[in-house]
């Protein structure tokens, strides 16, 4: 259970003590104020999840406190507990934002129930705000039915139902976060939050406070408590993108959290049980990252219980026609274009020949540019960037100087069977790469600019030892 901060506002010490004991038994922390003015000062410097307030108090009473919270757009649920209740004051309190109104003397179980309902409402409001922010980023969907992507779909289905940690490996732009979201949506945790964080985009000192949150006074500038990503992801999934960019010290702390299933906010000694599924991702070869000391070996074995390798776009040319049409339809809506005409077949052929160093993300940007230039009409070759239009439909650079040496050779050659020629060339290059890398298949795959999985497939296909 996550510990919450509840602010008790009452000028009677006895009532403060009763509510404080009750909250402690429920597993929550209590903050104390004697009137509404003190309560506002406490809210300024603390992360308060719920206010439980008396109605009649000196300086600033409970009704005035409700009005101030509403005027300042402070979205904290409030419960009014008073010995001077009337129907009129109850209606007025609800009008100003109170979610419950309890008359003293009260039943303890009724108050506990009211507090639990209010904290649940607070959690739902936080989730909704987070989801609205995430929805604006555009999650997208998987597109592609080739063998490489079908294998990825199968892996997602296999791992989704459990609690196993997952490591997603793939080049930049291949859709690692998309896979992580798919695992979350297919899991029993789908109704809780999916919380992503890019370890490469946040400086090391700030990343720790982003992950674990902090208590007031933990460091200069920590003027109020703040929950971290682990707290937000309770019951759900935490996605750590580019985990190899995390500092070794923070990797050690993350390893301990994963081992003990307990974490603490910075500056706090209050442990919180962790119920979070971790999915990590990297655009590097994780074993090479371990050798280069970018990734702790013990952390690697903790997070790579189940690994999913994403193929680069250049290895899935059969998916490019579907992707091209998908992006045109998706981006037309974004750009306010109605009834886009589609994509010229020659555009698709050139895209299939291009290497796509930025993968699917790069292709989406290229199609958006093309759609803007075409003004909603059919996307044609002259709408593409020069690096793509300079390719022939066979993936070679077009020149105005006649046939190249290889083209001239083909003209003089009787046997133009392509498959045996490609096989001989692949055997030769794979053999050279392995020889150059002293048999290291990971390095050879990188040298050949293919994935390690593809290299293993070709080694088996060609029976290369």
ZABAVO-39081 format. One record per residue (C-alpha): x, y, z. Coordinates in nm, 2 decimals, always signed. Layout:
<sites>
site u:X; v:Y; w:Z
...
</sites>
This chain:
<sites>
site u:+0.00; v:+0.00; w:+0.00
site u:+0.13; v:+0.35; w:-0.09
site u:+0.16; v:+0.58; w:+0.21
site u:-0.04; v:+0.91; w:+0.16
site u:-0.01; v:+1.25; w:+0.33
site u:-0.33; v:+1.36; w:+0.50
site u:-0.36; v:+1.72; w:+0.64
site u:-0.57; v:+1.74; w:+0.95
site u:-0.71; v:+2.10; w:+1.01
site u:-0.86; v:+2.14; w:+1.36
site u:-0.81; v:+2.37; w:+1.65
site u:-0.88; v:+2.09; w:+1.91
site u:-0.57; v:+1.89; w:+2.00
site u:-0.78; v:+1.60; w:+2.11
site u:-0.95; v:+1.57; w:+1.77
site u:-0.62; v:+1.61; w:+1.60
site u:-0.48; v:+1.32; w:+1.80
site u:-0.77; v:+1.09; w:+1.73
site u:-0.75; v:+1.14; w:+1.36
site u:-0.37; v:+1.11; w:+1.36
site u:-0.39; v:+0.77; w:+1.53
site u:-0.66; v:+0.66; w:+1.29
site u:-0.45; v:+0.76; w:+0.99
site u:-0.13; v:+0.59; w:+1.13
site u:-0.33; v:+0.26; w:+1.17
site u:-0.44; v:+0.30; w:+0.81
site u:-0.08; v:+0.33; w:+0.70
site u:-0.08; v:+0.71; w:+0.62
site u:+0.12; v:+1.01; w:+0.74
site u:-0.07; v:+1.30; w:+0.92
site u:+0.02; v:+1.67; w:+0.89
site u:-0.14; v:+1.90; w:+1.15
site u:-0.28; v:+2.26; w:+1.12
site u:-0.48; v:+2.46; w:+1.37
site u:-0.67; v:+2.67; w:+1.12
site u:-0.72; v:+2.73; w:+0.75
site u:-0.43; v:+2.98; w:+0.72
site u:-0.18; v:+2.73; w:+0.86
site u:-0.33; v:+2.46; w:+0.63
site u:-0.26; v:+2.68; w:+0.32
site u:+0.10; v:+2.73; w:+0.43
site u:+0.15; v:+2.36; w:+0.47
site u:+0.00; v:+2.28; w:+0.13
site u:+0.25; v:+2.52; w:-0.03
site u:+0.55; v:+2.31; w:+0.08
site u:+0.41; v:+1.96; w:+0.11
site u:+0.26; v:+1.71; w:-0.13
site u:-0.08; v:+1.67; w:+0.04
site u:-0.32; v:+1.40; w:-0.09
site u:-0.62; v:+1.48; w:+0.13
site u:-0.75; v:+1.75; w:+0.37
site u:-0.97; v:+1.66; w:+0.67
site u:-1.10; v:+1.98; w:+0.82
site u:-1.31; v:+2.11; w:+1.10
site u:-1.57; v:+2.38; w:+1.01
site u:-1.55; v:+2.62; w:+1.30
site u:-1.19; v:+2.75; w:+1.37
site u:-1.03; v:+3.09; w:+1.44
site u:-0.83; v:+3.30; w:+1.19
site u:-0.97; v:+3.10; w:+0.89
site u:-1.25; v:+2.85; w:+0.92
site u:-1.31; v:+2.54; w:+0.71
site u:-1.55; v:+2.70; w:+0.46
site u:-1.30; v:+2.98; w:+0.39
site u:-1.03; v:+2.72; w:+0.34
site u:-1.25; v:+2.54; w:+0.08
site u:-1.30; v:+2.87; w:-0.10
site u:-0.93; v:+2.95; w:-0.10
site u:-0.84; v:+2.61; w:-0.24
site u:-1.09; v:+2.65; w:-0.52
site u:-0.97; v:+3.01; w:-0.60
site u:-0.61; v:+2.90; w:-0.62
site u:-0.70; v:+2.59; w:-0.84
site u:-0.55; v:+2.35; w:-0.58
site u:-0.70; v:+2.01; w:-0.67
site u:-0.70; v:+1.83; w:-0.33
site u:-1.00; v:+1.63; w:-0.21
site u:-1.15; v:+1.77; w:+0.12
site u:-1.36; v:+1.61; w:+0.39
site u:-1.54; v:+1.83; w:+0.65
site u:-1.59; v:+1.69; w:+1.00
site u:-1.79; v:+1.92; w:+1.24
site u:-2.00; v:+1.92; w:+1.55
site u:-2.20; v:+2.22; w:+1.41
site u:-2.36; v:+2.06; w:+1.10
site u:-2.67; v:+2.18; w:+0.93
site u:-2.82; v:+2.10; w:+0.59
site u:-2.74; v:+2.45; w:+0.47
site u:-2.37; v:+2.43; w:+0.57
site u:-2.34; v:+2.08; w:+0.42
site u:-2.48; v:+2.21; w:+0.08
site u:-2.25; v:+2.51; w:+0.09
site u:-1.95; v:+2.29; w:+0.17
site u:-2.02; v:+2.06; w:-0.12
site u:-2.07; v:+2.36; w:-0.35
site u:-1.72; v:+2.48; w:-0.26
site u:-1.56; v:+2.14; w:-0.33
site u:-1.59; v:+1.92; w:-0.02
site u:-1.64; v:+1.55; w:-0.12
site u:-1.79; v:+1.45; w:+0.21
site u:-1.95; v:+1.60; w:+0.52
site u:-1.94; v:+1.41; w:+0.85
site u:-2.12; v:+1.51; w:+1.18
site u:-1.95; v:+1.46; w:+1.51
site u:-1.97; v:+1.24; w:+1.71
site u:-1.88; v:+1.00; w:+1.42
site u:-1.84; v:+0.63; w:+1.36
site u:-1.47; v:+0.54; w:+1.31
site u:-1.54; v:+0.29; w:+1.03
site u:-1.75; v:+0.55; w:+0.84
site u:-1.46; v:+0.80; w:+0.86
site u:-1.21; v:+0.54; w:+0.74
site u:-1.44; v:+0.45; w:+0.45
site u:-1.47; v:+0.82; w:+0.36
site u:-1.09; v:+0.87; w:+0.37
site u:-1.03; v:+0.56; w:+0.15
site u:-1.29; v:+0.68; w:-0.10
site u:-1.13; v:+1.03; w:-0.11
site u:-0.77; v:+0.89; w:-0.15
site u:-0.90; v:+0.66; w:-0.43
site u:-1.05; v:+0.97; w:-0.60
site u:-0.72; v:+1.15; w:-0.57
site u:-0.54; v:+0.86; w:-0.73
site u:-0.79; v:+0.85; w:-1.02
site u:-0.75; v:+1.23; w:-1.08
site u:-0.37; v:+1.19; w:-1.09
site u:-0.41; v:+0.89; w:-1.34
site u:-0.64; v:+1.09; w:-1.56
site u:-0.41; v:+1.39; w:-1.57
site u:-0.12; v:+1.16; w:-1.66
site u:-0.31; v:+0.97; w:-1.93
site u:-0.43; v:+1.30; w:-2.09
site u:-0.06; v:+1.40; w:-2.11
site u:+0.04; v:+1.07; w:-2.26
site u:-0.25; v:+1.07; w:-2.51
site u:-0.12; v:+1.39; w:-2.65
site u:+0.21; v:+1.21; w:-2.75
site u:+0.03; v:+0.97; w:-2.98
site u:+0.09; v:+0.61; w:-2.90
site u:+0.04; v:+0.47; w:-3.26
site u:-0.01; v:+0.11; w:-3.35
site u:+0.20; v:-0.17; w:-3.49
site u:+0.20; v:-0.20; w:-3.87
site u:+0.35; v:-0.49; w:-4.05
site u:+0.28; v:-0.86; w:-4.12
site u:+0.62; v:-0.99; w:-4.23
site u:+0.78; v:-1.28; w:-4.06
site u:+1.01; v:-1.06; w:-3.85
site u:+0.72; v:-0.86; w:-3.70
site u:+0.50; v:-1.18; w:-3.65
site u:+0.78; v:-1.31; w:-3.44
site u:+0.78; v:-0.99; w:-3.23
site u:+0.40; v:-1.02; w:-3.18
site u:+0.44; v:-1.38; w:-3.06
site u:+0.70; v:-1.27; w:-2.81
site u:+0.47; v:-1.00; w:-2.68
site u:+0.19; v:-1.24; w:-2.63
site u:+0.41; v:-1.49; w:-2.45
site u:+0.55; v:-1.25; w:-2.19
site u:+0.26; v:-1.02; w:-2.13
site u:+0.06; v:-1.23; w:-1.89
site u:+0.34; v:-1.27; w:-1.63
site u:+0.54; v:-1.04; w:-1.41
site u:+0.87; v:-1.11; w:-1.58
site u:+1.11; v:-0.82; w:-1.64
site u:+1.16; v:-0.75; w:-2.01
site u:+1.45; v:-0.61; w:-2.20
site u:+1.38; v:-0.47; w:-2.55
site u:+1.68; v:-0.43; w:-2.78
site u:+1.66; v:-0.24; w:-3.11
site u:+1.81; v:+0.05; w:-3.31
site u:+1.68; v:+0.40; w:-3.25
site u:+1.34; v:+0.45; w:-3.41
site u:+1.24; v:+0.08; w:-3.43
site u:+0.95; v:+0.12; w:-3.18
site u:+1.08; v:+0.00; w:-2.85
site u:+0.84; v:+0.20; w:-2.65
site u:+0.56; v:+0.08; w:-2.87
site u:+0.65; v:-0.28; w:-2.78
site u:+0.66; v:-0.19; w:-2.41
site u:+0.32; v:-0.04; w:-2.43
site u:+0.19; v:-0.34; w:-2.61
site u:+0.32; v:-0.57; w:-2.34
site u:+0.15; v:-0.35; w:-2.08
site u:-0.18; v:-0.34; w:-2.26
site u:-0.19; v:-0.72; w:-2.31
site u:-0.11; v:-0.78; w:-1.94
site u:-0.33; v:-0.80; w:-1.62
site u:-0.18; v:-0.46; w:-1.53
site u:-0.35; v:-0.29; w:-1.82
site u:-0.59; v:-0.09; w:-1.59
site u:-0.30; v:+0.07; w:-1.40
site u:-0.05; v:+0.32; w:-1.54
site u:+0.22; v:+0.27; w:-1.80
site u:+0.49; v:+0.52; w:-1.69
site u:+0.78; v:+0.58; w:-1.94
site u:+1.11; v:+0.76; w:-1.86
site u:+1.40; v:+0.83; w:-2.10
site u:+1.72; v:+0.78; w:-1.91
site u:+1.92; v:+0.95; w:-2.18
site u:+1.71; v:+1.27; w:-2.17
site u:+1.74; v:+1.35; w:-1.80
site u:+2.07; v:+1.44; w:-1.63
site u:+2.20; v:+1.18; w:-1.38
site u:+2.13; v:+1.38; w:-1.06
site u:+1.77; v:+1.46; w:-1.17
site u:+1.70; v:+1.11; w:-1.29
site u:+1.73; v:+0.96; w:-0.94
site u:+1.47; v:+1.21; w:-0.80
site u:+1.25; v:+1.15; w:-1.11
site u:+1.25; v:+0.77; w:-1.04
site u:+1.22; v:+0.76; w:-0.66
site u:+1.07; v:+1.10; w:-0.58
site u:+1.18; v:+1.31; w:-0.29
site u:+1.08; v:+1.43; w:+0.05
site u:+1.07; v:+1.80; w:+0.15
site u:+1.42; v:+1.92; w:+0.23
site u:+1.60; v:+1.63; w:+0.06
site u:+1.81; v:+1.88; w:-0.13
site u:+1.82; v:+2.25; w:-0.21
site u:+1.50; v:+2.34; w:-0.40
site u:+1.30; v:+2.05; w:-0.26
site u:+1.04; v:+2.27; w:-0.10
site u:+0.77; v:+2.00; w:-0.10
site u:+0.73; v:+1.63; w:-0.12
site u:+0.71; v:+1.48; w:-0.47
site u:+0.62; v:+1.13; w:-0.58
site u:+0.85; v:+0.96; w:-0.83
site u:+0.79; v:+0.73; w:-1.13
site u:+0.80; v:+0.42; w:-0.91
site u:+0.51; v:+0.55; w:-0.70
site u:+0.31; v:+0.65; w:-1.01
site u:+0.36; v:+0.30; w:-1.16
site u:+0.24; v:+0.11; w:-0.86
site u:+0.03; v:-0.18; w:-0.98
site u:+0.14; v:-0.10; w:-1.34
site u:+0.45; v:-0.09; w:-1.56
site u:+0.76; v:+0.13; w:-1.55
site u:+0.95; v:+0.16; w:-1.88
site u:+1.31; v:+0.27; w:-1.86
site u:+1.42; v:+0.36; w:-2.21
site u:+1.80; v:+0.37; w:-2.30
site u:+1.89; v:+0.22; w:-1.96
site u:+2.26; v:+0.20; w:-2.06
site u:+2.27; v:+0.58; w:-2.02
site u:+2.19; v:+0.55; w:-1.65
site u:+2.49; v:+0.62; w:-1.42
site u:+2.66; v:+0.31; w:-1.26
site u:+2.57; v:+0.45; w:-0.91
site u:+2.20; v:+0.47; w:-1.00
site u:+2.21; v:+0.13; w:-1.17
site u:+2.34; v:-0.01; w:-0.84
site u:+2.04; v:+0.15; w:-0.65
site u:+1.80; v:+0.02; w:-0.91
site u:+1.94; v:-0.33; w:-0.88
site u:+1.88; v:-0.32; w:-0.50
site u:+1.52; v:-0.20; w:-0.55
site u:+1.45; v:-0.48; w:-0.79
site u:+1.60; v:-0.74; w:-0.55
site u:+1.42; v:-0.62; w:-0.24
site u:+1.09; v:-0.49; w:-0.40
site u:+1.11; v:-0.18; w:-0.17
site u:+1.20; v:+0.18; w:-0.24
site u:+1.23; v:+0.51; w:-0.06
site u:+1.19; v:+0.87; w:-0.16
site u:+1.51; v:+1.07; w:-0.15
site u:+1.56; v:+1.22; w:+0.19
site u:+1.30; v:+0.98; w:+0.35
site u:+1.35; v:+0.67; w:+0.56
site u:+1.00; v:+0.54; w:+0.50
site u:+1.02; v:+0.23; w:+0.29
site u:+0.73; v:+0.16; w:+0.04
site u:+0.65; v:-0.18; w:-0.10
site u:+0.69; v:-0.20; w:-0.48
site u:+0.44; v:-0.36; w:-0.71
site u:+0.58; v:-0.26; w:-1.04
site u:+0.67; v:-0.45; w:-1.36
site u:+0.99; v:-0.32; w:-1.51
site u:+1.05; v:-0.31; w:-1.89
site u:+1.39; v:-0.17; w:-2.00
site u:+1.52; v:-0.09; w:-2.35
site u:+1.85; v:+0.00; w:-2.52
site u:+1.97; v:+0.08; w:-2.87
site u:+2.30; v:-0.09; w:-2.79
site u:+2.41; v:-0.45; w:-2.79
site u:+2.36; v:-0.52; w:-2.41
site u:+2.65; v:-0.77; w:-2.39
site u:+2.88; v:-0.51; w:-2.55
site u:+2.75; v:-0.25; w:-2.31
site u:+2.84; v:-0.48; w:-2.02
site u:+3.19; v:-0.52; w:-2.16
site u:+3.22; v:-0.15; w:-2.20
site u:+3.09; v:-0.10; w:-1.84
site u:+2.79; v:+0.10; w:-1.95
site u:+2.56; v:-0.16; w:-1.80
site u:+2.62; v:-0.35; w:-1.48
site u:+2.64; v:-0.72; w:-1.54
site u:+2.43; v:-0.81; w:-1.24
site u:+2.16; v:-0.56; w:-1.35
site u:+2.17; v:-0.70; w:-1.70
site u:+2.09; v:-1.05; w:-1.58
site u:+1.82; v:-0.90; w:-1.36
site u:+1.64; v:-0.71; w:-1.64
site u:+1.69; v:-0.95; w:-1.93
site u:+1.49; v:-1.24; w:-1.80
site u:+1.29; v:-1.21; w:-2.13
site u:+1.45; v:-1.03; w:-2.42
site u:+1.27; v:-0.90; w:-2.73
site u:+1.49; v:-0.79; w:-3.03
site u:+1.33; v:-0.55; w:-3.28
site u:+1.44; v:-0.58; w:-3.64
site u:+1.55; v:-0.26; w:-3.82
site u:+1.33; v:-0.13; w:-4.10
site u:+1.58; v:-0.22; w:-4.37
site u:+1.52; v:-0.59; w:-4.27
site u:+1.15; v:-0.57; w:-4.32
site u:+1.10; v:-0.43; w:-4.67
site u:+0.78; v:-0.63; w:-4.71
site u:+0.62; v:-0.40; w:-4.44
site u:+0.70; v:-0.07; w:-4.61
site u:+0.39; v:-0.06; w:-4.84
site u:+0.16; v:-0.10; w:-4.53
site u:+0.37; v:+0.16; w:-4.34
site u:+0.35; v:+0.41; w:-4.62
site u:-0.03; v:+0.39; w:-4.64
site u:-0.06; v:+0.39; w:-4.26
site u:+0.14; v:+0.71; w:-4.22
site u:-0.04; v:+0.89; w:-4.50
site u:-0.38; v:+0.82; w:-4.34
site u:-0.26; v:+0.90; w:-3.99
site u:-0.07; v:+1.22; w:-4.08
site u:-0.35; v:+1.34; w:-4.31
site u:-0.57; v:+1.36; w:-4.00
site u:-0.30; v:+1.54; w:-3.81
site u:-0.24; v:+1.79; w:-4.09
site u:-0.61; v:+1.85; w:-4.15
site u:-0.61; v:+1.69; w:-4.50
site u:-0.93; v:+1.51; w:-4.59
site u:-0.94; v:+1.21; w:-4.83
site u:-0.57; v:+1.18; w:-4.91
site u:-0.51; v:+1.01; w:-5.25
site u:-0.24; v:+0.77; w:-5.14
site u:+0.12; v:+0.68; w:-5.25
site u:+0.26; v:+0.62; w:-5.59
site u:+0.40; v:+0.26; w:-5.64
site u:+0.74; v:+0.40; w:-5.74
site u:+0.76; v:+0.58; w:-5.40
site u:+0.71; v:+0.25; w:-5.23
site u:+0.98; v:+0.08; w:-5.44
site u:+1.23; v:+0.36; w:-5.36
site u:+1.15; v:+0.34; w:-4.99
site u:+1.21; v:-0.04; w:-5.00
site u:+1.55; v:+0.03; w:-5.14
site u:+1.65; v:+0.29; w:-4.89
site u:+1.85; v:+0.19; w:-4.57
site u:+1.64; v:+0.39; w:-4.32
site u:+1.91; v:+0.46; w:-4.06
site u:+1.64; v:+0.63; w:-3.85
site u:+1.40; v:+0.33; w:-3.90
site u:+1.03; v:+0.37; w:-3.86
site u:+1.05; v:+0.71; w:-3.70
site u:+1.25; v:+0.84; w:-3.99
site u:+1.00; v:+0.70; w:-4.24
site u:+0.71; v:+0.87; w:-4.06
site u:+0.90; v:+1.21; w:-4.08
site u:+0.97; v:+1.15; w:-4.45
site u:+0.60; v:+1.07; w:-4.52
site u:+0.48; v:+1.38; w:-4.33
site u:+0.71; v:+1.60; w:-4.53
site u:+0.59; v:+1.44; w:-4.86
site u:+0.23; v:+1.48; w:-4.76
site u:+0.28; v:+1.85; w:-4.68
site u:+0.45; v:+1.90; w:-5.03
site u:+0.18; v:+1.70; w:-5.21
site u:-0.10; v:+1.90; w:-5.04
site u:-0.31; v:+1.59; w:-4.99
site u:-0.27; v:+1.47; w:-5.35
site u:-0.09; v:+1.14; w:-5.43
site u:+0.26; v:+1.13; w:-5.28
site u:+0.50; v:+1.10; w:-5.58
site u:+0.87; v:+1.06; w:-5.62
site u:+0.96; v:+1.43; w:-5.63
site u:+0.80; v:+1.47; w:-5.29
site u:+1.07; v:+1.25; w:-5.13
site u:+1.41; v:+1.37; w:-5.00
site u:+1.71; v:+1.36; w:-5.24
site u:+1.88; v:+1.08; w:-5.05
site u:+1.59; v:+0.85; w:-5.14
site u:+1.51; v:+0.98; w:-5.49
site u:+1.88; v:+0.94; w:-5.58
site u:+1.84; v:+0.56; w:-5.55
site u:+1.72; v:+0.34; w:-5.83
site u:+1.44; v:+0.10; w:-5.76
site u:+1.71; v:-0.17; w:-5.71
site u:+1.88; v:+0.04; w:-5.43
site u:+2.17; v:+0.17; w:-5.63
site u:+2.26; v:+0.54; w:-5.69
site u:+2.14; v:+0.66; w:-6.03
site u:+2.40; v:+0.83; w:-6.24
site u:+2.41; v:+1.00; w:-6.58
site u:+2.73; v:+0.83; w:-6.69
site u:+2.60; v:+0.52; w:-6.85
site u:+2.62; v:+0.16; w:-6.70
site u:+2.86; v:+0.10; w:-6.41
site u:+3.12; v:-0.17; w:-6.42
site u:+2.88; v:-0.42; w:-6.26
site u:+2.60; v:-0.34; w:-6.51
site u:+2.84; v:-0.38; w:-6.80
site u:+2.95; v:-0.72; w:-6.65
site u:+2.58; v:-0.83; w:-6.64
site u:+2.54; v:-0.74; w:-7.00
site u:+2.82; v:-0.97; w:-7.09
site u:+2.71; v:-1.25; w:-6.86
site u:+2.48; v:-1.52; w:-6.99
site u:+2.36; v:-1.65; w:-6.65
site u:+2.16; v:-1.37; w:-6.48
site u:+2.01; v:-1.59; w:-6.20
site u:+2.00; v:-1.36; w:-5.90
site u:+1.95; v:-1.59; w:-5.61
site u:+2.27; v:-1.80; w:-5.65
site u:+2.47; v:-1.48; w:-5.71
site u:+2.33; v:-1.32; w:-5.39
site u:+2.40; v:-1.64; w:-5.19
site u:+2.76; v:-1.65; w:-5.31
site u:+2.80; v:-1.28; w:-5.22
site u:+2.65; v:-1.33; w:-4.88
site u:+2.87; v:-1.64; w:-4.80
site u:+3.17; v:-1.44; w:-4.91
site u:+3.09; v:-1.13; w:-4.70
site u:+2.99; v:-1.33; w:-4.39
site u:+3.31; v:-1.54; w:-4.41
site u:+3.52; v:-1.22; w:-4.44
site u:+3.34; v:-1.05; w:-4.15
site u:+3.38; v:-1.36; w:-3.92
site u:+3.75; v:-1.38; w:-4.01
site u:+3.80; v:-1.01; w:-3.95
site u:+3.63; v:-1.04; w:-3.61
site u:+3.80; v:-1.36; w:-3.50
site u:+3.47; v:-1.55; w:-3.51
site u:+3.29; v:-1.30; w:-3.28
site u:+2.94; v:-1.31; w:-3.42
site u:+2.82; v:-1.00; w:-3.24
site u:+3.10; v:-0.79; w:-3.39
site u:+3.05; v:-0.96; w:-3.73
site u:+2.68; v:-0.87; w:-3.73
site u:+2.76; v:-0.51; w:-3.65
site u:+3.02; v:-0.50; w:-3.93
site u:+2.77; v:-0.65; w:-4.18
site u:+2.51; v:-0.39; w:-4.06
site u:+2.25; v:-0.67; w:-3.98
site u:+2.11; v:-0.79; w:-3.65
site u:+2.27; v:-1.08; w:-3.47
site u:+1.95; v:-1.28; w:-3.51
site u:+1.97; v:-1.24; w:-3.89
site u:+2.34; v:-1.35; w:-3.89
site u:+2.25; v:-1.66; w:-3.70
site u:+1.97; v:-1.74; w:-3.95
site u:+2.21; v:-1.70; w:-4.25
site u:+2.48; v:-1.91; w:-4.08
site u:+2.23; v:-2.19; w:-4.04
site u:+2.08; v:-2.14; w:-4.39
site u:+2.42; v:-2.16; w:-4.56
site u:+2.56; v:-2.42; w:-4.31
site u:+2.86; v:-2.19; w:-4.23
site u:+3.06; v:-2.32; w:-3.93
</sites>
